[in-house]
Amino acid sequence: MQTAIEEIKTEAGLLSQKQKELQEDIFIKKTAIQQTAAEVKGTPHVLKMLWNAGKSGS
C-alpha cells in the first residue's frame, strides 16, 4: 500500500512539473504572437510613410 502511495506522489510530482513546463511554453508562444501582431499592426503606417516619401521624392 505504501509503495502505491509513493508511486502516486511521484507521478503527481512529474505531472505538476510537466504542467509548469507547458504553462511556460504557452506563455512564451503567447508573448511571441502578441509581439508579432503588434509589429503587423504598425506595418501599414510604415508603408504609408514610405509611399509618401517616394511620392515627395519624385
Secondary structure, DSSP 8 states (H G I E B T S, - for coil): -HHHHHHHHHHHHHHHHHHHHHHHHHHHHHHHHHHHHHHHHHHHHHHHHHHHHHHHH-
